[in-house]
Amino acid sequence: MSILDQRKLIESIHPFELLSTTTLDNLMKKIDIAYYPKDTLLISKNLPSIAFYIIIKGSVTESIDDEIHNVYSHGDTFDADALIYGKCEGKFFVDEDLICYEIKKDDFLELMQNKKVQSYFLQDFVTRHQHLKNYDMQSDLSGFLIAKVSDMFLHKACVVEHNESIYSALKKQEDLKAHVIIVKHDDDYCIVTDSDLRTHVLLGGIDIQEDISKIATKGLISIDIEDFLFNALLIMTHSEIKRVVVMKNNEILGVLEQLDLLSYFANHSHLVAVQIDKAKTIDDLKALQEDLKNLITTLRVKGVKVRYITKLVSTLNLKVYKKVFDMCVDKELQTDCALLVMGSEGRDEQTVKSDQDNALVVRDGIDVELYREPMMKLNSYLLELGFPKCLGNVMVSNEFWRRNVTGYKSLINEWSTSMSDSDVQNLSIFVDAKCVAGDIELLNELTRYLHQHFHQRDDVLAHIAKAVLYFDTPLSLFSGFVLEKEHQNKLDLKKGGAFALVHGVRTLCLQYEITQTNTIERIKELNNKGVIDKNFATELIESFDTISSIRLKAMLEAKSIEDSNYINPKNLEKIQRDLLKDSFKIINKFKKFMVFHFHLNMVA
């Protein structure tokens, strides 16, 4: 490896890229290259660390109490803690012939005098985790700056001929709800704004039967559909205008409003919400689906935490559900039922649309059959809007998930006694239920009944909790991760990470009668009740955020829903791999907590 490549590798490792040029130059002179054959013991309780290692080639396994704790490969570093604190709880073995850079102990400790280096290596898990995430997010901001005009919602343009009357043009403008009138004369365009109307018609006395061209302003300011949004903002700021006309091949596509542009750079969710409220047909709602996806992408690259993105998007999705409900269910039937969403939607954790999980609760004494046709229509509309059909048929079009309050209470009784895998799955889905339309008290009654039914039923809860052990956490010897050959050497973020945490926390909340459905809110309540301490709660939240963030990126890039949970860790940046490894360690820690808490080693 050349000196240039060597420096490039060191600069790619956080926090060394923060060093000054002089400090980095001095460091480069002190770095050695070393070779260690397979099975070499590098560090242990009885073998003090002599250097900070940066792997060029090969891999090293860190074990604690004969259990694999971490695997380090190309570009990874270890073990700062052994140098800083002068002790090591585990063993570091060379798993594959190792070629590495070494920063000798004295040189590393001297480097620790740098405040930026010191502040990173002396942080606890949570602080270091947040530090890495903040650093990682900086690289994503460039994507936001290259967003294009084509990513924006455009208002319909009111285009009229130059010889059309002012009155006729105003009528057309009103019909289109446009803010300006664009006047066409041959291949040239002019514009009429509210200011022109005040100046020339109200104050100037020009008759409204005159040609619109008499009050038009020349010099239409436009921008190409493929230009950058940031340029549109610069044009509006420089020209002191509130809107710009969007063109493609000299044809007008629409009008970009300053308010919409500014809200996009801040958070253009309000625009989507307004459009949902204005929607009158299913086609109106279908036209918004790309806006929802653009909103997710925009918020992500701006560094907004996934937990806030999912809450916002879930809120907008629920508005869509409510709008579809209003389209399908007659007014007189709406007060005697409750439309529920469950699963990730019920937990406010859905972003890109996943399988539908919905149900209908009907008031006792009302004929459930009245809702059959409306619910069939509702499901078909949701399918049109891109909400995929549930493979397990957990949808209101299935009569199993359309029943009255007494019917659901009977189901809860069955779920708590049968304990078959399907019953545990249905129970888990229902525990996450959230009312999106109709009478919420119908769900509240069932929630109270559910929690009362499981009060002091730790034996049943243990049976439910054992599902956290169904899937192994994908942290092992192959580059630190276990990859699935049947899925093109990728790992499943949902099964391997998110599921154990979501299901475990859900089961604990069932035990302690916590009614929140959102995973992070549930974790906070478990901390408030003393079930887990604050540090552990924060670790779980940070880990859940990391897994959700990486999973969101995979969802946005996936070609199909089936691929959306799978990632190849080799395609992640090193920082993201480190964050994911740390998160999986916390998942394993949580599994051990669940085994101890529910005595799962005794559950058949």
Buried (B, 14 or more C-beta within 10 A) or exposed (E): EEEEEBBEBBBEBBBBEBBEEEBBEBBBEBBEEBEBEEEBEBBBEEEEBBBBBBBBEBBBBBBEEEEBBBBBBBBBBBBBBBBBEEEBEBBBBBBBBBBBBBBBBEBBEBBBEBEEBBBBBEBEBBBBBBBBBEBBBEEEEEEBEEBBBBBBBBBEBBBBEBEBBBBBBBEBBEEBEBBBBBBBEEEEBBBBBEEBBEBBBEEEEBEBEBBBBBBBBEEBEBBBBEBBBBBBBEBBEEEEEBBBBBBEEEEBBBBBBBEBBEBBBEBBBEBBBEBBEEBEEBEEBBEBBEBBBBBBBBBBBBBBBBBEBBBBBBEBBBBBBBBBBEBBBEEEBBEBBBBBBBBBBBBBBBBBBBBBBBBBBBBEEBEBEBBBEBBBBBBBBBBBBBBEBBEBEBBBBBEEBBBBBEBBBEBBEBBBEEBEEEBBBBBBBBBBBBBBBBBBEBBEBBBEBBBEBBEEBEEBBBBBBBBBBEBEBBBBBBBBBBBBEEBEBBBBBBBBBBBBBBBBBBBBBBBBBBBBBBBBBBBBBBBEEEBBEEEBBBBBBBBBBBBBBBBBBBBBEBEEBEBBBBBBBEEBEBBBBBBBBBBBBBBBEBBEBBBEBBEBEEBE
